[in-house]
Amino acid sequence: MKFIPVRDFRTSSSSIWKRLPTEREMVITNNGRPIALLTPLSDETLEDTISAVRRAKAINGVKKMQEISADLGNDKMTLEEINALITSVRKKNNP
């Protein structure tokens, strides 16, 4: 996978677009940090590609929430504690 500084992307975008189909993916970086992913698309692949990216983002989001929850110790809660928490939140939201 090719990494391209945003500065090069600004100044050489036409050559980057030409190379994209053969490179398959390119990562745009800013100060060495990834900020965007370029991937070739076509009318036939657009919906599937967007769907795959959204699915990957959702999976990563759930994974991050699970890590945060485990760091807070929520993975050690008993079923009774979970049910009590659910009941209290429902009562607070539906007085």
C-alpha positions as protocol buffer text, in pm:
chain_id: "A"
residue {
  index: 1
  type: MET
  ca { x: 0 y: 0 z: 0 }
}
residue {
  index: 2
  type: LYS
  ca { x: 137 y: 337 z: -102 }
}
residue {
  index: 3
  type: PHE
  ca { x: 150 y: 629 z: 144 }
}
residue {
  index: 4
  type: ILE
  ca { x: 126 y: 978 z: -3 }
}
residue {
  index: 5
  type: PRO
  ca { x: 181 y: 1301 z: 189 }
}
residue {
  index: 6
  type: VAL
  ca { x: -108 y: 1545 z: 151 }
}
residue {
  index: 7
  type: ARG
  ca { x: 140 y: 1794 z: 3 }
}
residue {
  index: 8
  type: ASP
  ca { x: 219 y: 1552 z: -281 }
}
residue {
  index: 9
  type: PHE
  ca { x: -150 y: 1484 z: -327 }
}
residue {
  index: 10
  type: ARG
  ca { x: -214 y: 1855 z: -377 }
}
residue {
  index: 11
  type: THR
  ca { x: 70 y: 1906 z: -621 }
}
residue {
  index: 12
  type: SER
  ca { x: 61 y: 1575 z: -813 }
}
residue {
  index: 13
  type: SER
  ca { x: -301 y: 1465 z: -795 }
}
residue {
  index: 14
  type: SER
  ca { x: -330 y: 1385 z: -1165 }
}
residue {
  index: 15
  type: SER
  ca { x: -44 y: 1135 z: -1153 }
}
residue {
  index: 16
  type: ILE
  ca { x: -187 y: 985 z: -835 }
}
residue {
  index: 17
  type: TRP
  ca { x: -528 y: 933 z: -1001 }
}
residue {
  index: 18
  type: LYS
  ca { x: -355 y: 763 z: -1294 }
}
residue {
  index: 19
  type: ARG
  ca { x: -166 y: 524 z: -1063 }
}
residue {
  index: 20
  type: LEU
  ca { x: -462 y: 445 z: -838 }
}
residue {
  index: 21
  type: PRO
  ca { x: -610 y: 157 z: -1043 }
}
residue {
  index: 22
  type: THR
  ca { x: -281 y: -35 z: -1035 }
}
residue {
  index: 23
  type: GLU
  ca { x: -188 y: 58 z: -676 }
}
residue {
  index: 24
  type: ARG
  ca { x: -539 y: -48 z: -559 }
}
residue {
  index: 25
  type: GLU
  ca { x: -528 y: 156 z: -238 }
}
residue {
  index: 26
  type: MET
  ca { x: -333 y: 463 z: -136 }
}
residue {
  index: 27
  type: VAL
  ca { x: -322 y: 629 z: 204 }
}
residue {
  index: 28
  type: ILE
  ca { x: -304 y: 1007 z: 225 }
}
residue {
  index: 29
  type: THR
  ca { x: -99 y: 1124 z: 522 }
}
residue {
  index: 30
  type: ASN
  ca { x: -61 y: 1453 z: 704 }
}
residue {
  index: 31
  type: ASN
  ca { x: 252 y: 1490 z: 915 }
}
residue {
  index: 32
  type: GLY
  ca { x: 306 y: 1115 z: 877 }
}
residue {
  index: 33
  type: ARG
  ca { x: -39 y: 1025 z: 1009 }
}
residue {
  index: 34
  type: PRO
  ca { x: -303 y: 858 z: 790 }
}
residue {
  index: 35
  type: ILE
  ca { x: -602 y: 1083 z: 716 }
}
residue {
  index: 36
  type: ALA
  ca { x: -771 y: 929 z: 412 }
}
residue {
  index: 37
  type: LEU
  ca { x: -786 y: 617 z: 202 }
}
residue {
  index: 38
  type: LEU
  ca { x: -809 y: 631 z: -176 }
}
residue {
  index: 39
  type: THR
  ca { x: -948 y: 328 z: -351 }
}
residue {
  index: 40
  type: PRO
  ca { x: -1058 y: 288 z: -712 }
}
residue {
  index: 41
  type: LEU
  ca { x: -1432 y: 275 z: -773 }
}
residue {
  index: 42
  type: SER
  ca { x: -1663 y: 210 z: -1063 }
}
residue {
  index: 43
  type: ASP
  ca { x: -2037 y: 239 z: -1110 }
}
residue {
  index: 44
  type: GLU
  ca { x: -2056 y: -137 z: -1054 }
}
residue {
  index: 45
  type: THR
  ca { x: -1855 y: -142 z: -730 }
}
residue {
  index: 46
  type: LEU
  ca { x: -1962 y: 186 z: -567 }
}
residue {
  index: 47
  type: GLU
  ca { x: -2248 y: 56 z: -350 }
}
residue {
  index: 48
  type: ASP
  ca { x: -2063 y: -259 z: -243 }
}
residue {
  index: 49
  type: THR
  ca { x: -1750 y: -62 z: -155 }
}
residue {
  index: 50
  type: ILE
  ca { x: -1941 y: 198 z: 47 }
}
residue {
  index: 51
  type: SER
  ca { x: -2131 y: -80 z: 225 }
}
residue {
  index: 52
  type: ALA
  ca { x: -1807 y: -262 z: 310 }
}
residue {
  index: 53
  type: VAL
  ca { x: -1645 y: 55 z: 445 }
}
residue {
  index: 54
  type: ARG
  ca { x: -1951 y: 134 z: 659 }
}
residue {
  index: 55
  type: ARG
  ca { x: -1960 y: -223 z: 789 }
}
residue {
  index: 56
  type: ALA
  ca { x: -1590 y: -209 z: 880 }
}
residue {
  index: 57
  type: LYS
  ca { x: -1641 y: 125 z: 1060 }
}
residue {
  index: 58
  type: ALA
  ca { x: -1933 y: -20 z: 1256 }
}
residue {
  index: 59
  type: ILE
  ca { x: -1733 y: -329 z: 1356 }
}
residue {
  index: 60
  type: ASN
  ca { x: -1444 y: -109 z: 1470 }
}
residue {
  index: 61
  type: GLY
  ca { x: -1685 y: 112 z: 1664 }
}
residue {
  index: 62
  type: VAL
  ca { x: -1836 y: -184 z: 1847 }
}
residue {
  index: 63
  type: LYS
  ca { x: -1490 y: -320 z: 1922 }
}
residue {
  index: 64
  type: LYS
  ca { x: -1386 y: 15 z: 2069 }
}
residue {
  index: 65
  type: MET
  ca { x: -1702 y: 31 z: 2284 }
}
residue {
  index: 66
  type: GLN
  ca { x: -1631 y: -322 z: 2412 }
}
residue {
  index: 67
  type: GLU
  ca { x: -1273 y: -225 z: 2501 }
}
residue {
  index: 68
  type: ILE
  ca { x: -1392 y: 87 z: 2689 }
}
residue {
  index: 69
  type: SER
  ca { x: -1660 y: -116 z: 2868 }
}
residue {
  index: 70
  type: ALA
  ca { x: -1405 y: -378 z: 2972 }
}
residue {
  index: 71
  type: ASP
  ca { x: -1165 y: -106 z: 3092 }
}
residue {
  index: 72
  type: LEU
  ca { x: -1447 y: 28 z: 3312 }
}
residue {
  index: 73
  type: GLY
  ca { x: -1497 y: -321 z: 3456 }
}
residue {
  index: 74
  type: ASN
  ca { x: -1840 y: -371 z: 3304 }
}
residue {
  index: 75
  type: ASP
  ca { x: -1741 y: -715 z: 3178 }
}
residue {
  index: 76
  type: LYS
  ca { x: -1743 y: -831 z: 3541 }
}
residue {
  index: 77
  type: MET
  ca { x: -2103 y: -728 z: 3609 }
}
residue {
  index: 78
  type: THR
  ca { x: -2341 y: -1003 z: 3713 }
}
residue {
  index: 79
  type: LEU
  ca { x: -2669 y: -1059 z: 3532 }
}
residue {
  index: 80
  type: GLU
  ca { x: -2851 y: -920 z: 3835 }
}
residue {
  index: 81
  type: GLU
  ca { x: -2644 y: -599 z: 3824 }
}
residue {
  index: 82
  type: ILE
  ca { x: -2711 y: -561 z: 3452 }
}
residue {
  index: 83
  type: ASN
  ca { x: -3085 y: -609 z: 3498 }
}
residue {
  index: 84
  type: ALA
  ca { x: -3092 y: -363 z: 3789 }
}
residue {
  index: 85
  type: LEU
  ca { x: -2911 y: -104 z: 3578 }
}
residue {
  index: 86
  type: ILE
  ca { x: -3149 y: -154 z: 3286 }
}
residue {
  index: 87
  type: THR
  ca { x: -3450 y: -119 z: 3519 }
}
residue {
  index: 88
  type: SER
  ca { x: -3316 y: 202 z: 3676 }
}
residue {
  index: 89
  type: VAL
  ca { x: -3243 y: 360 z: 3340 }
}
residue {
  index: 90
  type: ARG
  ca { x: -3590 y: 267 z: 3209 }
}
residue {
  index: 91
  type: LYS
  ca { x: -3753 y: 419 z: 3519 }
}
residue {
  index: 92
  type: LYS
  ca { x: -3553 y: 737 z: 3478 }
}
residue {
  index: 93
  type: ASN
  ca { x: -3638 y: 767 z: 3107 }
}
residue {
  index: 94
  type: ASN
  ca { x: -4007 y: 671 z: 3148 }
}
residue {
  index: 95
  type: PRO
  ca { x: -4124 y: 823 z: 3479 }
}
